[in-house]
Amino acid sequence: VHTGRVLIGNMGYHSRMKYGCVGRNANVPDRLEELNKTYGTNLLISHATVSKISEDVFVVRPIDYVTFPPGVRVQPIYEVMARDRRATGKHKLKAPAMQHRRAMRKYRDGHFQQALEMFTEVNAQLRDVRDVEEDPPSALMIQRCRACIERQPERWTGVW
């Protein structure tokens, strides 16, 4: 899900009309949908969308930093993990989501060992809470942290 300006409507000539959507933001939802496969998530949203929703109602965690729209600038993308219908802030996924957010900051700042430990903790928490073998987004970040620890990037920008 993405929030942005696009032009929607019938385009073309009277003899050949097509209803469509154009603009810099038009393809972002398609890209987010494709990225779900990479991260093992079900619902990714852009930074533009997360800035418009209440984090009291939705449990959201940053997943990665990507260029959206292509060639513009690096932005975080987020996973909507759950909806807290009571908006109490005590949803069972809230603590792992916050820990994941802190781990992403460490990763982004190039503190890979600290980030690795935090992502490992998130993975363990979510295995218990969700009753799954592993949490794909944190498992991916664990792999990336290990790779960066083994071979320290020369000019780390926080983007894989």
Summary of the structure (lengths in Angstrom):
residues: 160
radius of gyration: 18.1
end to end distance: 22.1
largest distance: 62.0
contacts: 445
relative contact order: 0.13
helix: 41%
strand: 24%
